[in-house]
């Protein structure tokens, strides 16, 4: 995989805030429907930046107006009402689910690759990515936390304990997986970022935002620091997005 340090990713245009209706026709740039704090959208922003792909950001505020993702305009294109969603530049259907979007990007823009060339390596990277996207994140995303507080009446302290419990279980398993494998390098797999790193960095960002202790995960902490030193990860960070608050 080519080094992502050789080129600074291009700046990407942004539109005014609000969730407009995705259009099916061809356009100059792909459109990423994103929320700056969404870890799933953060993953895709990293992948786009690593590949040096310009795109148009369409902010979808997950809290404002009761959650713009619930509006008919957005749900007409993505019935799940989740971010991210990607409208390819060439038109066609809107793509949903961050892992599917990143693999699509990897297929149509193969360099630098987000997946290794060998089958075992690809399986390992996908497994690491899914440890975040399929195990940790689904238990702690915004709609789950809102359901806990708004429907089940749990306190803020109980909600934070729920969050910390599942993050700790998931990150401990990932830490042990990384430590035990000789394939772990500067990044999750070898010495260039992969799909796994695209998932890990946003999860750690959220864990820190919820004040989860990270001392038990030195390998994860080291890998995240290496990622965050790269321009692509810096450009994708929540704090520099056009809808950041």
Buried (B, 14 or more C-beta within 10 A) or exposed (E): BEEBEEEBBEEBEBEEBBBBEBEEEEEEBBBBBBBBBBBBBBBBBBBBBBBBBBBBBBBBBBEBEEBBBBBEEBBEBBEEBBBBBBBBBEEEEBBBBBBEBBBBBBEEBEEBBBBBEEEEBBEBBBEBBBBBBEBBBEBBBBBBBBEBEEEEEBEEEEBBEBBBEBBBEBBEEBBEBBEEEEBBBBBBBBEBBBBBBBBBBBBBBBBEEEEBEBEEBEBBBBBBEBBEEBBBBBBBBBEEBBBEE
